[in-house]
Amino acid sequence: MQTQKTPPKKGNLREHSLPRLLVLLNREKKTGTLRVSTSLFTKKLYFISGNIIFASSDYEDDRLGEVLLKIGKINLEQYEKSVELLKKTGKRQGAILVELGYLTPKELFWSVKYQVQEIVYSLFQLEEGEYEFLENEVPPDEVITLKIGMGDLIYEGVKRINNWTRIQREMPPMDTVLSISKDRAAVFQEIKLDQADKEILSLVDGKRTIKEILNNSKQGSFTALKTLYVLYSIGILEETTQLDEKTAPSEDSKQSEPLSAEMKELIAEIEELHSKLNSLSAHELLGLGPDSTPSDAKKQYYHLAKRYHPDRYVQINLEGFKEKLTDIFDALTKAYRSIKDGTANEQSEVQPQEEQAPPEVPPEVQALRQFKRGIKEMKGGNYWLAAEAFRWATRLDPTEPKYWSYLSKALTHIPKRLKQAEEALLEAIKLDQYNSEYYSDLGNIYLKAGLKKRARRQFEKALSLDRSNQDAQQGLQALEEVG
């Protein structure tokens, strides 16, 4: 295995990868402050035991009021009123917004978490900037502590990068063979890979080069490269040395690598539990006593659901193993629901049935389900149903730009919906101003509407962000042809 270059605790992002720096701080369980500075701003990420708990920025557009104004949580009048009181009282703007009734305490917590995440994501857009990690320097006690999964933060941050050259520069050469690392860090368990990413990961077999993976992926070369980049940065993927390639078994003789004693014990545990599913009551399955409280049930359910989640063990290729994990996961969900709903005593056994939604499904999860339903409908040519699903996704999670983008895509296929398609895409751009695809899509909407000057501006904007944007190039060519 070839090891990646470890970034120093002080340097410039031009020479050192931010994802690898964050992974390093996470794995070493560092406590302190990562300060990143440019000529325009200074942003700080605060760590406790390797986890980002908060972020701050002196860039005006990152302030809470401005963030809420941009995403439509407050209007201009409410914003100006809160700023006026802030100057008079010196109170935090978030507290003022709650006092004025513009936000509930729960919405304030969500808003601050969103603000922190956006500050973190904005750092992934930087191609250069001085950084320094200040050991044991932590924020004052009054700062809200937010524990945010490092894996998912890096995953989302990298997904927002739209610069092919930059990502390629931070990756090994295109003829490098990648393989799945045998030394998986805990950060891997936090990442929720979607189906597209799993398809890309499945192409990593220790034989294909990066170039071959990109050429074989159904998701497109740039999407595949971003996925490889994030998985490589956090250590899920590693470079395969020539020795590894020579000693790797052929496709015909390829067998699973020897399992560790710990993994063998886990497999035996899963086999045994699966064999007992039909004979266990809900309380027995969750390991609860007769006097257990609803809180005990919830805590135990989440503990077991995490332990037996099928996505945790993608490296195990035993026949039927994933299906057994899925059965166990479904049975745990059904058992918890029956206890929560008070129907556990009415049934003597818990059997794996069709997949049911987990209890108290967060809006973000519901939104993702609607989004996936929209994708399915759109692939089938059912644009009305697709638009309905995407619209539901934007209502449930209005802060996710891709939901607005796909709503726009669906609407462009429906007669007399170009105006609505434009409005949806403008919402996406508000949330992600550096996505080249959004501008080229907007250019195509204007082109359809016969608004040539507007179309040209959007295509040129798209190319200023990503010179390789083929849709924008073709759009400008189409404008030249029509005069």
C-alpha positions in Angstrom: 0.0 0.0 0.0 1.2 3.5 -0.8 0.5 6.0 1.9 -0.8 9.5 1.2 1.2 12.5 2.1 0.3 13.6 5.6 -0.6 17.4 5.6 1.3 19.5 8.2 -0.7 21.4 10.9 0.3 24.7 9.3 0.5 25.5 5.6 -1.5 26.6 2.5 -4.4 24.8 0.9 -2.8 25.2 -2.4 -0.2 22.5 -1.4 -2.3 20.5 1.0 -5.7 18.8 0.7 -8.4 20.1 3.1 -10.2 16.7 3.2 -7.0 14.9 4.2 -6.3 17.6 6.8 -9.8 17.1 8.3 -9.3 13.3 8.3 -6.0 13.7 10.1 -7.5 15.9 12.8 -10.4 13.5 13.2 -8.3 10.3 13.4 -5.8 11.9 15.9 -8.8 13.1 17.9 -7.5 16.6 18.1 -8.9 19.4 20.2 -8.3 22.9 19.0 -9.1 25.4 16.3 -8.4 25.2 12.6 -8.0 28.7 11.3 -8.2 29.4 7.5 -7.4 32.8 6.2 -7.5 34.6 2.8 -7.3 38.2 1.9 -11.1 38.4 2.2 -11.9 36.6 5.4 -10.8 34.3 8.3 -12.9 31.2 9.1 -12.4 28.9 12.0 -13.4 25.3 12.7 -13.5 24.2 16.3 -12.7 20.6 17.2 -13.2 18.5 20.3 -11.7 15.0 20.2 -11.5 15.1 16.4 -15.1 16.3 15.8 -16.2 19.7 14.5 -18.4 21.2 17.1 -18.8 24.7 15.7 -17.5 27.1 13.1 -17.2 30.9 12.8 -16.5 33.4 10.1 -15.8 37.1 9.8 -17.2 37.1 6.2 -20.4 39.1 6.3 -22.3 36.8 4.0 -21.7 33.9 6.5 -23.5 35.7 9.4 -26.7 34.0 10.7 -29.1 36.8 9.5 -27.7 36.8 6.0 -27.8 33.0 5.8 -31.4 32.9 6.9 -32.3 35.7 4.5 -30.7 33.9 1.6 -32.6 30.6 2.2 -35.9 32.4 2.8 -36.3 31.6 6.5 -36.8 35.3 7.3 -37.7 38.2 5.0 -35.9 41.6 4.7 -38.2 43.4 7.1 -37.6 40.7 9.8 -33.8 40.8 9.1 -33.6 44.6 9.4 -35.7 44.6 12.6 -33.4 41.9 14.2 -30.3 43.9 13.2 -31.7 47.1 14.7 -32.3 45.3 18.1 -28.9 43.6 17.9 -27.2 47.0 17.7 -29.4 48.3 20.6 -29.2 45.4 23.0 -26.0 43.5 22.0 -27.8 40.2 22.1 -27.1 37.4 19.7 -29.1 37.7 16.5 -30.5 34.2 16.9 -31.9 34.9 20.3 -33.5 38.1 19.0 -35.1 36.2 16.1 -36.7 33.8 18.6 -37.8 36.6 20.9 -39.5 38.3 18.0 -41.3 35.1 17.1 -39.6 34.8 13.7 -38.0 31.5 14.6 -38.9 28.8 17.1 -36.0 27.5 19.4 -36.0 24.3 17.3 -35.7 26.3 14.1 -32.9 28.4 15.6 -30.9 25.2 16.4 -31.5 23.9 12.9 -30.5 27.3 11.5 -27.2 27.5 13.5 -26.3 23.9 12.4 -27.0 24.8 8.8 -24.9 27.9 9.1 -22.0 25.9 10.6 -22.2 23.3 7.8 -22.2 26.0 5.1 -19.1 27.6 6.6 -17.4 24.2 6.5 -18.6 23.5 3.0 -17.4 26.9 1.8 -13.8 26.0 2.7 -13.9 23.2 0.1 -14.3 25.8 -2.6 -11.0 27.4 -1.7 -8.0 26.5 -4.0 -5.6 28.4 -1.7 -5.6 29.9 1.7 -3.3 29.9 4.7 -4.3 27.5 7.5 -3.0 26.7 11.0 -4.3 24.3 13.6 -4.1 25.8 17.1 -3.8 22.9 19.5 -6.2 23.0 22.6 -7.6 26.4 21.6 -11.3 25.9 21.9 -14.3 28.3 21.7 -15.9 29.8 24.8 -18.5 27.8 26.8 -21.4 29.8 25.5 -20.9 28.6 21.9 -23.5 26.0 20.9 -21.9 22.6 20.6 -22.9 20.7 17.5 -21.4 17.3 16.9 -21.4 16.8 13.1 -20.2 13.6 11.5 -16.8 14.3 9.9 -17.4 11.7 7.2 -20.6 13.2 5.9 -19.2 16.7 6.1 -16.2 15.8 3.9 -18.5 13.8 1.6 -20.8 16.7 1.0 -18.0 19.3 0.8 -16.2 17.4 -1.9 -19.4 16.8 -3.8 -19.7 20.6 -4.1 -16.4 21.0 -5.8 -16.9 21.6 -9.5 -13.3 21.9 -10.7 -12.0 18.9 -12.6 -8.4 20.2 -12.8 -8.2 20.7 -9.0 -9.6 17.3 -8.1 -7.4 15.5 -10.7 -4.4 17.4 -9.3 -5.1 16.0 -5.8 -5.6 12.5 -7.0 -2.9 9.9 -8.0 -2.1 9.7 -11.8 -4.9 8.3 -14.0 -3.0 5.0 -14.6 -3.0 4.3 -10.9 -4.8 1.1 -9.7 -7.0 1.6 -6.7 -8.2 -0.9 -4.2 -10.4 -0.9 -1.1 -8.3 -0.3 2.0 -7.9 -3.1 4.6 -7.4 -0.5 7.3 -10.8 1.2 7.5 -11.1 4.1 9.9 -14.2 4.8 12.0 -15.0 7.8 9.7 -16.1 5.4 7.0 -19.0 4.2 9.1 -20.5 7.8 9.2 -20.8 8.2 5.4 -24.1 7.4 3.8 -23.2 6.4 0.2 -26.0 6.7 -2.3 -26.6 4.1 -5.0 -24.6 6.0 -7.6 -21.6 6.1 -5.3 -22.0 2.4 -4.5 -22.0 1.6 -8.2 -18.7 3.5 -8.5 -17.2 1.8 -5.5 -18.2 -1.6 -7.0 -15.8 -0.9 -9.9 -12.8 -0.7 -7.6 -11.4 -4.2 -7.7 -7.7 -3.8 -7.3 -7.2 -4.2 -11.1 -8.9 -1.3 -12.8 -7.0 2.0 -13.1 -8.6 5.3 -12.2 -9.1 6.0 -15.9 -10.8 2.6 -16.5 -13.1 3.3 -13.5 -14.1 6.7 -14.9 -14.7 5.2 -18.4 -16.8 2.3 -17.0 -19.0 4.3 -14.6 -22.6 5.0 -15.6 -22.5 8.2 -13.5 -20.2 10.1 -15.8 -16.5 10.7 -15.5 -16.6 13.9 -13.3 -19.1 12.5 -10.9 -17.1 9.3 -10.6 -13.9 11.2 -10.1 -15.4 13.2 -7.2 -16.6 10.0 -5.6 -13.2 8.4 -6.0 -11.6 11.6 -4.6 -13.6 11.7 -1.4 -13.2 7.9 -0.8 -9.5 8.2 -1.5 -9.1 11.3 0.8 -10.7 9.6 3.8 -8.8 6.3 3.3 -11.5 4.0 2.1 -9.5 3.6 -1.2 -5.8 3.3 -1.5 -3.2 2.9 -4.3 -2.3 -0.6 -5.2 1.4 -1.2 -5.5 3.0 -3.2 -8.3 3.7 -6.0 -5.9 0.0 -6.1 -4.9 -1.0 -6.2 -8.6 1.3 -9.1 -9.4 0.2 -11.2 -6.4 -3.4 -10.4 -6.8 -5.4 -13.5 -7.7 -7.0 -13.7 -11.2 -10.7 -13.2 -11.6 -11.3 -16.9 -12.0 -9.3 -17.9 -8.9 -10.2 -14.9 -6.8 -11.3 -15.7 -3.3 -12.3 -13.7 -0.3 -9.4 -12.5 1.8 -9.0 -14.2 5.2 -11.4 -12.8 7.8 -10.2 -11.6 11.1 -11.2 -13.5 14.3 -13.3 -10.5 15.3 -15.1 -10.6 11.9 -15.7 -14.3 12.1 -17.3 -13.8 15.5 -19.6 -11.1 14.1 -20.6 -13.3 11.2 -21.4 -16.2 13.6 -23.4 -13.7 15.8 -25.4 -12.5 12.8 -26.1 -16.1 11.6 -27.3 -17.1 15.0 -29.6 -14.0 15.4 -31.1 -14.5 12.0 -31.9 -18.1 12.7 -33.9 -17.0 15.9 -35.8 -14.1 14.3 -39.0 -16.1 14.0 -39.0 -17.1 17.7 -38.1 -13.8 19.4 -40.5 -11.3 20.8 -40.0 -7.6 20.2 -38.6 -7.1 23.7 -36.3 -10.1 23.3 -35.0 -9.0 19.9 -34.1 -5.6 21.3 -32.7 -7.1 24.5 -35.2 -5.3 26.7 -36.5 -6.3 30.1 -40.3 -6.2 31.0 -39.7 -2.9 32.9 -37.9 -1.1 30.1 -39.0 2.5 29.3 -39.7 3.9 25.8 -36.4 5.8 26.2 -34.6 2.5 26.8 -36.3 1.0 23.7 -35.3 3.9 21.5 -31.7 3.9 22.7 -31.3 0.1 22.2 -33.0 0.3 18.8 -30.6 2.9 17.5 -27.6 1.0 18.9 -28.6 -2.3 17.3 -29.7 -0.7 14.0 -26.3 0.9 13.7 -24.6 -2.4 14.5 -26.5 -4.4 12.0 -27.0 -1.9 9.2 -26.2 -3.6 5.9 -24.1 -0.7 4.6 -21.5 -1.2 7.4 -20.3 -4.4 5.9 -20.0 -3.9 2.2 -16.5 -5.5 2.3 -18.0 -8.9 3.2 -19.0 -10.8 0.1 -20.4 -14.0 1.6 -23.4 -15.4 -0.2 -26.7 -14.4 1.5 -24.9 -12.3 4.1 -26.3 -8.9 3.1 -29.8 -10.4 2.8 -29.6 -11.7 6.4 -28.5 -8.3 7.6 -31.4 -6.7 5.8 -33.8 -9.1 7.5 -32.4 -8.4 10.9 -32.5 -4.6 10.3 -36.1 -4.8 9.2 -37.1 -7.0 12.1 -35.4 -4.5 14.6 -37.4 -1.6 13.0 -40.7 -3.6 13.2 -40.0 -4.6 16.8 -39.2 -1.0 17.9 -42.3 0.3 16.1 -44.5 -2.3 17.8 -43.1 -1.3 21.3 -43.5 2.4 20.5 -47.0 1.9 19.3 -48.0 -0.3 22.3 -48.7 -3.4 20.1 -45.7 -5.5 21.1 -47.7 -7.6 23.5 -50.2 -8.5 20.8 -47.7 -10.5 18.8 -45.6 -13.4 19.8 -42.9 -13.1 17.2 -41.2 -10.6 15.0 -40.7 -11.7 11.4 -38.9 -9.8 8.7 -41.5 -8.2 6.4 -41.4 -5.6 3.7 -39.3 -2.6 4.5 -41.0 -0.1 6.7 -40.0 3.5 7.5 -38.1 4.0 10.7 -40.0 5.8 13.5 -40.1 9.6 13.6 -38.6 9.9 10.2 -36.7 13.3 9.9 -37.9 15.7 7.1 -34.5 15.4 5.4 -34.9 11.6 5.1 -38.5 12.0 3.8 -37.2 14.5 1.3 -34.5 12.1 0.1 -37.2 9.4 -0.4 -39.3 11.8 -2.5 -36.2 12.8 -4.5 -35.5 9.1 -5.3 -39.1 8.6 -6.3 -38.8 11.6 -8.6 -35.7 10.2 -10.2 -37.5 6.9 -10.9 -40.5 8.7 -12.4 -38.4 10.9 -14.5 -36.4 7.9 -15.9 -39.8 6.4 -16.9 -40.8 9.6 -18.7 -43.5 10.5 -16.1 -42.6 14.2 -15.7 -45.7 15.3 -14.0 -45.3 12.7 -11.2 -41.6 13.5 -11.1 -42.2 17.2 -10.6 -44.7 16.4 -7.8 -42.1 14.3 -6.0 -39.3 16.8 -6.4 -41.6 19.6 -5.2 -42.4 17.6 -2.1 -38.6 17.1 -1.6 -38.1 20.9 -1.7 -40.9 21.5 0.8 -39.4 18.9 3.2 -35.8 20.1 2.8 -35.7 23.5 1.1 -31.9 23.8 1.7 -30.9 21.1 -0.6 -30.0 22.6 -4.0 -30.2 19.4 -6.1 -33.9 19.0 -5.2 -34.6 22.4 -6.7 -32.4 21.6 -9.7 -34.3 18.4 -10.5 -37.6 20.0 -10.0 -36.5 22.5 -12.7 -35.4 19.6 -15.0 -38.8 17.9 -14.7 -40.7 21.1 -15.2 -38.9 21.8 -18.5 -40.5 18.7 -20.0 -44.0 19.9 -19.1 -45.8 22.4 -21.4 -46.0 26.0 -20.2 -43.8 25.4 -17.1 -40.6 27.2 -18.2 -41.2 30.1 -15.8 -41.6 27.7 -12.9 -38.5 25.8 -14.1 -36.6 29.1 -14.0 -37.8 29.9 -10.5 -36.8 26.5 -9.2 -33.4 26.7 -10.7 -32.8 30.2 -9.3 -33.5 28.7 -5.8 -30.8 26.1 -6.5 -28.4 28.8 -7.5 -29.1 30.7 -4.3 -28.1 27.7 -2.3 -25.1 26.7 -4.4 -23.6 29.6 -6.4 -20.6 27.7 -7.7 -22.4 24.8 -9.5 -21.6 25.2 -13.2 -24.4 22.8 -14.2 -27.1 25.0 -12.7 -26.1 28.0 -14.9 -25.9 25.9 -18.1 -29.4 24.5 -17.3 -30.7 28.0 -16.8 -29.1 29.0 -20.1 -31.0 26.2 -21.8 -34.3 27.4 -20.2 -33.7 30.9 -21.6 -32.7 29.4 -25.0 -36.0 27.5 -25.1 -37.9 30.7 -24.2 -36.1 32.6 -27.0 -34.2 34.9 -24.5 -30.9 34.8 -26.3 -29.0 37.4 -24.3 -30.0 35.9 -21.0 -29.0 32.5 -22.3 -25.6 33.7 -23.4 -24.9 35.2 -20.0 -25.7 32.0 -18.2 -23.6 29.8 -20.5 -20.7 32.2 -20.1 -21.1 32.1 -16.3 -21.1 28.3 -16.4 -17.9 28.2 -18.4 -16.3 30.7 -16.0 -16.8 28.1 -13.3 -16.0 25.0 -15.3 -14.4 25.4 -18.8 -15.2 21.7 -19.5 -19.0 22.2 -19.2 -20.2 20.7 -22.5 -23.8 21.8 -22.1 -22.6 25.4 -21.9 -20.3 25.0 -24.9 -23.1 23.4 -26.9 -25.5 26.2 -25.8 -23.1 28.9 -27.1 -22.6 27.0 -30.3 -26.4 26.8 -30.7 -26.7 30.6 -30.2 -24.1 31.2 -32.9 -26.0 29.0 -35.3 -29.3 30.8 -34.8 -27.6 34.1 -35.0 
